Amino acid sequence: MRMRQATRDLVMGARFAFTGGREGWVRLLLTAVGVGLGVSLLLLTTALPAALATRHDREFERADHTYGRPISKADNTLVIADVDTTFRSHDVRGRVMDPEGARAPLPPGLDSFPQPGEMVVSPALKTLLASDEGRILRDRLPYRIVGTIAEQGLVGSHELAYYAGTKGLAAQIAPPDVARIDRFGDPGLAPEKSDPVLLMLMLVVFVALLMPVGVFIAAAVRFGGERRDRRLAALRLVGSDSGMTRRIAAGEALAGALLGLVFGTFFFLLGRQAAGSVEVFDISVFPGYLNPSPALALLVAVAVPAAAVLVTLFALRGVVIEPLGVVRAAKPARRRLWWRLLLPLGGLALLYPMVGKGHDHGDFNEYLVVGGLLLLLVGVTALLPWVVEAVVARLNSGGVAWQLAVRRLQLSSGTAARMVNGIAVAVAGAIALQMLFAGVQSDYTKESQHDVTRAQMQVSLPKAGPVDAVAEQLRTTEGVRHVTAIEESYAGDRRTDPQRSAEMTVGDCSALRELAQLPSCEDGDVFVVARGADDTDTPKLAKPGLTLYIDPGYADDKRAEVPWTVPHGLKQTQSRKAPDGVLHGGFLITKGALTAKEAPAFRGDVYVSLDRSVPDAQEYVRNTAAKVAPYTSPQTWASTQESGRFTSIRTGLFVGATCVLALIGASLLVSQLEQLRERKKLLSSLVAFGTRRRTLSLSVLWQTAIPIALGLLLAAAVGLTLGAVLLKMVAASLTVDWASVLTMTGIGAGVVLLVTVLSLPPLLRLMRPDGLRTE
């Protein structure tokens, strides 16, 4: 019986929401939009695991690198070359193919193999090549476009990729870059071992990004609180008891939440469709990737309306609604601090057992991590109303605009705190995440061995590659300052399975001086370099007249080894690090000391120093390399190298933070408009009594700025505390990245400033005297 009565009350409240006239519809729509924005982001989040899994599956299905035993030519084999390149900051996935039979495996997304001189491209690459921006890239891809790669052959809508056809590729086989395969989708690689710190990073990112969404939804269902309370007082006047009145209020919130689910689904579908046309931090997806998990989507559909009812009942717990008014209109009782402090303290207590685990002491308990983070971030929402109330109670003197703002905050500090709760939680989580990423970055970032002061790019050529031709072409390439070309192999004391071996490096005198401290050098000289005490083979092999074998083979790797006799007149010298950071040893040989028969046994590397003042110098180098050595992929050097998984998680954080910031701005704007609508008559009355519009505009700005400043200060304190705890958990040194703290705080303040500026036009319209009109 009691359940039936409660259901009737909820239904009555829902009917009031839809039949409350224009005022009720405006209130309902504002609530639905606020809830809908949050629901759309929740649905997007539930769809992310499926999108990432789909991207991974697509990448696996088209995998073509072979690390196993060589495959013999057959009717079902394909020779494929990896010719990936980079255009400015974008990666371009390239493959050149030569089918060897009628049953050769076809890459996913292709209907047929392109003929020699033709290529099939992704839609994004086709658009780029047709634009003025792609002019330089067109010179690198001398193929005619005959089709586009279908969606199943791409990992994202903005991926740049192509498949080109050629003939005679079998002569260039050098796994894994040029290999013979009989199928796609079997890379033969073991899965990467999970890293407990990276797993914890992902948990922290998800909680920190989703928590502000929940806060915004909780705030949205309380839109129109003051007007609602006056309506509830009227219900008490016609005979409803206090419990029934609260259930009717919960029914109104439930109606707004249910309509918000509809709006959220609509916003999500719009965003899902738009996802195919945008790229964020080099990540793009197809709309079909974003399919929410049915279980998670059902959880959102149940949790949001339930949260709306619970939040409304919780908000009315301390409100006495009587037939003649609402006690909330009087001065509210002071908020208590003790229970608000229990939330962050409880969060710290849950996280404390995992302090010091780091990489080496087992996985982090995900339940304790999530629970601790939730309590700490919820603590921000609990502490902020108390902080705002305590501070504004002590603010008195000031100008007219200041006095209006302060008095309004003193009367409704809870409403002001609810407006900024979401952004405070977001900033606190962002500060903690920035501290955590900065603290562990050194574990996933290592100094590159490359000396970027001597060279900035490297072109690696296969065995018997045209090193001299590539070097000569690069020297005349626009934007190239200096070129160093060397060729490498090694020599053994036997034709097969040598017991001793030594490096062999070939170059002109200028190139060899990059590898060793040469006292003098002429073409025809041969130098001996011992890398250190661990190099015991070189002194034993550096004996004039001894026959060595260049590029000797092994039992399972037969090679065309070439005999070489150690010449007389060897010169001893000391090694120095090459531009690529390698310390070369063994024999350093000038080109004049080799015969035509010996030269093909070496493979080449060309180090390129760029003129940084020339725009697109790297692109010109890549174009030249593609012309003279088509199956090479020039590398661009950097001073540091970063873990791919760490970079992916950080990219996910940036993408998620961008979405959350967009939600923050939109929700704040809706909330601000709702607050202005609530005060329409008051603003019109003040204008009618002669208050200047500039004064009222400033008062609205102060009403926003004061809670925001307090919220950001509290967020910084909680964020620094949470960041310090997380750093202790991963056993990283405690350092504060003040630049990131100030940046996150500034972004939060900037979003609020933008929202305030956007709310000024409707504010000016609400100040007109006709706002006093009533029905």
N, C-alpha and C positions, 0 to 999 in steps of 0.2 A: 504493500500500500504506500509506504513512504517512498519507495523507488518510483512508483507510478506518479506520485505527486511531484517529485523532483523533475521527472521527465517532462510533465505538463508545464512546469515553471520554465524550464529551459526552452521549450517550444514557444511559450508565450513571449519570452525575451527575444527569440529569433524573429517572431512576427513583428514585435515592436521595432526591431532594427530595420525591417523592410517596409514598414507602414508608417514610419515616423515623419512623413512629409519630406520636403526638400532638405530640411536640416538633418533629418535622419539619414537620408540618402548620401548627403555629403560626408557625414561622419562615417557611414558604412564604407563608402568608397575609399576614404583616406586610410581606414584600418585595413581594408582589403589590399590596397596598393602597398602599404608598409609590410604587411605579412607576405604578400605575393613576392616582393623583392627578395625577402629572406628565403622563402620556399624555393624560388628559382635557383638561388645559389646553393641551397642544400641539395636540390636535385642534380645540379651540376657536379657537386662533390660526390654524390653517390654514383654518378656516371663516370667519374675519373678512373676508378680501377678497371672498368670495362674498356675504356679508351686506351689506357696504357697496355692492357693485355692484348688488345687488337693490334696496336702498333708493334708489340713484340712478336705476335704471330705473323704479321705481314713481313717483318724483318727476317724471321726464321724461314718462312716459305720461299723467300727469294735468295737465301744464303747460297753463295757459290764458291767460297774459298775452300780449297781442299788441302788437308794436312796429313792424309793417310798415304797409302802406297800409290804409286803412279798407275794410271788406267791406260790400257792399250786402246788404240784406235778401233772403233767399231761403228756399226750402223746407228747406234744409239748414243754416240758421244758428241760432245760440243767442246770446242776450245774457246775459252773466254778470258779476256784480259781486263783487269781492274785498272781503269784509267780515271779514277776519282781526281777531281781538281777543286780549286777554290776560286770563287769570283768575288773579289772584295771580301766581305765578311761572311759570305754564304758558301756552304759546301755544295758541290755539284757531284752527284753520284753518276759515274760513267762506266759503261761496259761495252767492249768491242767483241763481237762474236763471229765464229766461223763454224757453222754446223758441218759435221763430218758424215752425216747419213740422214736418211729419211725419218728416222725415229729419234733424232736429236732432241733433248729436252728443251721445251719452250719456256722462257721466263714467265712468271705470273704477270698478267696484265697485257700480254701481247697475243695477237691472233696469228701472226706469222713472223718469220725471221726477216729483218730488213736485208735487202741486197747490198753488196759492196758499194760503198759511197752513199748509202742511205742511213737514216736513223729515225727511231721512234722516240718521242720526247714526252715528258710530263707536261700537263697544261700550263703549269707555272713557268717552266723553262721555255715553252713556245711563246708565251707572252713576253718574257724577258728578251728573247732573241729578236722579237719583232719590234722592240722599243729602241730608242736612241741610247739608253743606258747599256743595252746589251751589245753594242757595236764591237767592243773589244773582245767579248766572249765569242762572238760569231767568227772571228778570225781563228779561234782555237778549235772550233768544231767544223771542219770542212766537209760536212755531210748535208745531204738534202733531206729535209723533213718530209716523211711519208705517212705519219700517223702519230697518235698520242697513246701514252700508256694508260690503261684502265685503272680504276681505283684499287683493284685487288693487287696491283703491282707497286703501290706507293704506300708510304707510311703516313703521309700528310698531304693536305690539299696544296700546300705551298712548297712541297719538296721539288728541288731541281734535280732531274734525273734524265738519262737517255740510254738507249741501246743502239749501237751502230753495227753495221755489217762490214765484213772484210774477207779477204782470201789469203791463204798462206800463213795463217797465224800459228800453225803447229810448229813452225820452225823457231818460234819465239818462246816456246814453253819454258817457264822458269817459276815453278810454284813458290808461294801461293798466288802471286800477282798475275801470272799467265799460266793457266792450268787447263787440263782436260777433265771434264766432268761428265757424268752420265745421269745426273739428276740435280734438281735444286732442293734446298731445304735440309741439307744434312751437313752442317759445318764441322761436325766431329769435335766440338769444344765442350769441355766440362763446365757446368755452371759455376759461376763465381761464388766463392764462399761468403756467407753472410757476415757482415760486420756489425757487432752489437751497437757501436756508437752511431752508425748510419741508420740502423733500425730505430734507435731512440730519436734521432733527428727527425725521421719521418713522422713518428708519433707526435712529437712536439709541434711540428709544422701543422699537422691536421687539427690538433686541439686549439692551437693559437689562432688558426684561421676560422674555425667553425664557431668558436665561443662568441665572437662579436655578432655573428648571425643570430644565434639564439637570443642574445641580449636585445637586438633590434626587434625581433619578433615579439618578445615579451613586452617591449615598450609600445609597439604598434597596437596591440590589442587593448591598450589603455588610452587610446586617443579619445578626446571628448569627455574626459573624466568629470570635469566640473558640471557641464550641462547634464551629463548622465545622472549625477547625484541629485540634481534638482528634479529630474523626472522621477527618480526613485522616491523622493520625498512625496511627490504627488500620489504615487502608488500607495504609500503608507497612509495617506489621507483617505483613500477610498477603501481601506480595510486590509491590505496585505500585511503579514507579520514580517519581522526583520529577516528571518531565514528565507522566506519566499522572495523577498525583495532582492536579496543577494543572488539567489538562483536566477531570477529574471535578468539581473545584470550580467551574470555569467552566460546566459543564453544569448544576449546581445553580442557579447564578445565571441561566442561560439559561431554566430552567424557571420561575423566579420572574418573569423579565421577560416571558415569553410569557403566563403567567397574568395578569401586570400589564396586558398589552395587552387581554386580555378584560375585566378590571376597568375599565380606562381607557375602553374603548368603552362599557361599561355606565354608568359615571359620566357620560360625555359625553352619552349619550342621555337620562339623567335631567336633566342640566343643560340640555340642548337643549330638553327639554319644559318645564322650569321657566322658561326664558328668556322665554317668552310671557307670564308672569305677573309679571315684575319690570321695574322701570325704574331705571336707574342714570344719574345725572347727566342726566336728561331724554332718555336714549337707550333705546329699546325696539325689539325685533325680534320677528317671528313665528318659531316653531320651524323652519318651512320655509326660512327664510333661512340657517340655520346648516348648510350642506352643505359639508363639507370638500372641497377640491380632491382628486380621485383621486390625482394625482401626489404631492401633499404628504402625503396620508394614507399612501400606499405608502412614502414616505420615512420617516415616523415608524415604520411597522410593521417596516421593515428596520433602521433606525438604532438603535432602543431595544434589541432583543436583541443586535445586534452590539456596542453600547456596553457591555452587561452583561458579555459575554465578555471584552472588552478591559480593562475596569476591573478585573475579577477577576484576570486574568493580571498586570496591572500591579501590583495590590495585593500579590500573592504573590511578586513578583520578588525581594524582599529577605528572604523568610521561608524558613528552613530547616526543612522538615518531615521529621522522622526517626521511625523506628518507636517510639521511647520518648518522644516529646514534640515540642513546637514551640519552636524557639529564641526565638520572639517573647516567650515567657513570661519570659525573662531581660531584663536592662536593654538596651534597644535602642541601636544606634549613633546618635550625634548626627547630626541632619539637616544637610545642607549648604545653605548659603545662596546660593552663587554662581549656580547654575542657576535658582533661583527668582527672582532679580532680573532674569534675562535676559528673562523673559516681559513684565513691565510696560515694561522698557526697549525691547523690540522693538515693543510697542504704540505707545509714544511715537514711535519711529522711523517707523512707518507713517503716523502722523497728522501728523508734522511738515511734509511737503511741501504740505499744504493749509492751513497757517497763513496767515491774512490774506486768504483768498479772499473771504469775505463775500458780498454780493449781486452784485458787479460783476466778478468775475474767473472766470467760468465755473462749471460744475457741479462738485460734489465727487465724487471717484472713490469709488463705493459700495463697491468691493472693499477699498480701503485703509481706508475708514471702518469697515466691518464687521470686517475683520481686526484693526485697531488696537484697537477696542473689546473684541473677544473676548480678545485677549492681555492687555489691562489688567485685565479682570474675572477672567480665569482666573488672573492673577497673584495676586489676592486669595486664591483657593483654594490656591495653592501656598505663599504666604507665611504664611498663618495657622497651619498646623501648626508651622512653625519658630518663630513668635512665641509660641505657647502653650507649646511645649516649653522655650524659652529663659526664659520668665517663671516658669513653675511650678517649674522646677529651682531657683530662688532663693527660693521661698516655704517657710518652715519653721515659725517660732514661731506659736502661736495656740491657741485652744481645741480641745476634742476634735472638734467638728464640722468646724472648719477643717482640723485635721490629717487627719481621714479623707478630706475632699474633696481636699486637696492631694496626699495620697499616691496616691489613686486617679488623679488627673490625671497625676501623674508616671509612673505605670505604663502609662497608656493615653491619652496626650495626643492621639494621632492620632484616636482614636474621638471624643473631645470636640470636636476641631476639625472633623471631618466633620459633626457635628450642627449646627454654627453656620455652616458655610461658605455655605450657601444664603442665610441671612438677611444675612450680611456682604456677599455679592455684590449682593443686592437693595438694601440700604441704600446701598452705594457707587454703584450705578447711579442710585438715586433722588436722591442728593445732586447728582450731576453733572447730571442732568436738571433739577433745580430751579434750579441755577445757570445753566444754559443758557437755560431759559425766562425767568428773571428778567432775564438779560442782553439778550435780544432782544425782550423784551416792549415796550419803548419803540418799537421799529421797527414794531410791529403795533398799538400803542395810541396814539391821538392824543387830545388834549384836545378835548372837544366845544365847539362855538361857543355852545352854549346857556348862558344865565345862569340856573342852577338856583336862585339866591337870589331871583329875581323871579318865576319860574314853574317849574312842574314837569311840566306836561302841555300838549299842543297839540292842538286839534281843527281840522283843515283841512276846509273845505267847498268843494264844487264851485261853478262859476260860478252866480251868482244864488241861492246858497244862503241859507237863512233865518238869517243871522248874528245878527240882533237876537233872534230867538226862541230860538236856541241859547244865546246869552249870558244871556238872562233866566232860562231854565230852569237853567242852570249856577249862576247866582248863588244860587238857592234850593236847590241840591243839598247834601246833608249832606257835610261835610268840605271844602267849598270856602271859601276865605278871600277870594280876590279874582279878578276876571275882567277881562281886557282883550280887546276885540273890535276888529279892524280889517278893512278890505276893500281889496283890491289889484287893480290893472290897470296898463296903461300907455297913453300917448297918443302918436300919431304925426302927422307933418305931412301925411300923405296917407291916403286911404281904404285903399289897398293898397300894399304894398311901400314903406313910409315910409323916407325918408333919415335923418330925425332922430326920436328918441323920448325920452320921459321917463317915469319912474315916476309913478303916481298912487296915493295911499294915503288911505283914508277912515276916519274914526272920530270919536268925540266928543273933547272937549278932554282928558279924562283919558287916553284911549288915545293921542292924538297926543303927549302929554307923555312917553310912554314911548319915542317915536321921535325927538324933537327937543327942544331947549331953547327952549321957547316963552316970550316975555316976557309975553304976555297972550293970552287966547283966549276967543272967544265963538262961539256957534253961528252959522255963516254965513261965518266967516273962511276964507281960503285962504292957505297959506304956501308959500314957495319955498325948497327946500333943495338946495344943491349939495354933492355928496359929496366933491368934491375937484377937483384940476386935471384929472383924466382925464374928468370929466363936462363936456363942452363943449356938449352938446345942450341941457341945461336952461336956461342963460342965453338961448339963441337962441329957445327956445319960450315963455319966460315973458314974453310981451309982451301986455298987455291988449288985448282985441279980436280976437286971433288965433284962428282956428278950428282946433282939433285934433280928432283922431278917436280915440275910446277903443276899445281892442282892435282895431286895424286888422288886415286880412287880408293874406295873401301869395298868390302865384300858385297854389300848391298847397294853400292852406289858407284858403278863403273864410270870412269871418266877418261877423256883423251889426254892423259898426262903427257907433258912435254919435257924432255930432258934438258937440263941447263948445267953448264960447267962453271963452277965458281972461278971468276977470273983472278989474275994476279993484280997486284997494286991496290988491294982493298984499303980503304981509309976508315979509321976509327973516328966516331963522333958521338955526341951526346944528344939524346932525344928531347924534344919539347912537345907540349900538347898541340895537336892539330886544331884547326878552327872548330871541328866537331867535338873536341874535348878528349879525343882518343890519343893515348901515348903509343906511337908506333915504334916497333922494334924490328929486328931482323935485318934485311937488306934494303937499302935505299938506292935505287938504280936510275940513272939518267937514261933518256930514250936512246941515245947513241950506243948504249951497252947491250941492247937487245936486238935480236934478229927478227925478221918478218915472221918466222915460224913460231917464235916464242910469244910475240905480242898478243895474239888472240886469246891466250890463256888468262888474261886479266880482265877484271871488271872495273868500271870507272866511277868516280865521284867528282862532281864539279861544285866548288864552293863559290857563291856569288855575293859580292859586297855591293849594296845598293846606294844610289844617290837619293837620300830621303827627300830632297827638294823636288823630285819629279813625281807628280801624281801618277798613281797606277803603275809604278815601276814594277811591282810584283806581278801584275797582270801581263806586262810585256815579257817578263822572263818566262812565265808559264806559256805564253803564246809561242815563243821561240823554241822552248823545249818540246812542245807538242808537234812542231813542224819537223825538227831534226831527229827526235827520239819519241815517237808517238806513244810508246807504252811505258812512259815514265811519269811519275807524279812528283813534281818538285815540292819539297818540304820548306815551310816557313819556320824559321827558328824563333824561339821565345826564351826569355831568361828564366822562366819557371814553367813547370809542368804540373797539371792538376788532375786528380783522380776523376775519371769519367762519372762514376756513380755519385760522388760528392757534388760535382757540377750539376748533375741532373736534379738532385734534391734541391739544391740552391735555386736552380731555374724554376722548379715547381713552386718554391716559396715565392719567387718574384711574380709568377703568373697568378698564384692564389692571392697574394697581397694586392695585386692590381684589381682583381675582381672584388675583393673585400673593400678596398678604398672606394671603388665605384658604388658599391652598395651603401657604404657609410655616407657618401655625399648625397645619393638619392634619398636615403631614409631620413637623413637630417633635414633635407629640404622639405620633405613631406611633413615631418614633425614640426618644423618651423612654421609652415603654412597653417597647420592645424592650430598651433598656439595663437597665431595672429587672428585666425577666424574666431577663436574663443573670445578674443579681446576686441572684437570689431566695435561694439557699442562704446566700450571704454575709450578707445582711441578717437572715435568720432566725437564723443563728449568733450574730451580734452581739446580737440581742435575747435569745437564750437565755443569753448570758453577762452580761446585766444592763444593756446599753446602753439608754439612754432613747430612746423613740421620737422625742421632740422633737429629740434630738441627731442621729439618723439623718436626720430630715426636713430639718434645717438643713444637714447635710452634702450631701444631694442638691441643695438649693438653691444651695449654694456651688459644687458641681460644674458647675452650669448657668451661674451668674452670672459666674464667672471667665472661661471661654472667651467668653461673650457680650460681656463688657466689652472684652476684648482684640479680639474680632472687630469690634465697633462702632468702636473707636479706629482699627483698620486700615482699616475701610470709610470712615471719615470722611477719613483721609489720602488714600486712593486716589481717593475721590469728589471731593475738593477739587482734586486734581491733574488728574483727567480733566475736571472742570468748567472749570478754567482753560485747558486745551488747547482744549476745544470753543469757549470764548468767543474765544480767539485765532483759531480757524479761521473764525468768522463775523465777525471784525473788530469785536467788541464790547468795550467797556471791561471790565477785569477787576475785578469786585466780588463779594464773598462775601455771600450772603444767610444770615447766621448764624441767623436765625429758622427758615429752612427746614432748615438743617443740623441744628439741635437738634430740630426737629419730626420729621424722618425718623429720627434716631437714637432719639428717644423712642418713636416708633411701633414700631421694631424691638425695643427693650427691653420695651415693653408687651406685644407678642405673646409674647415669651419668658416674661414673668411670668405671663400668662394660661395658657400651656401648663403651666408649673410648678404652678400652683394646680390645674389639672384633673388633673394626674398624682398629686396627693397621695392621693386615695382608693385607687387601686390600690396605691400605695406602702404604705399602712397595712395593706392586706390581705396584701401580700407579707411583712410583718414577723412574721406569726404563726408560732409554733414548728412548726406542721405543714409549714412550707416546707422543713424538713430531711428530710422523707420522700423516698425515692428508690426507683427500681425497678431 
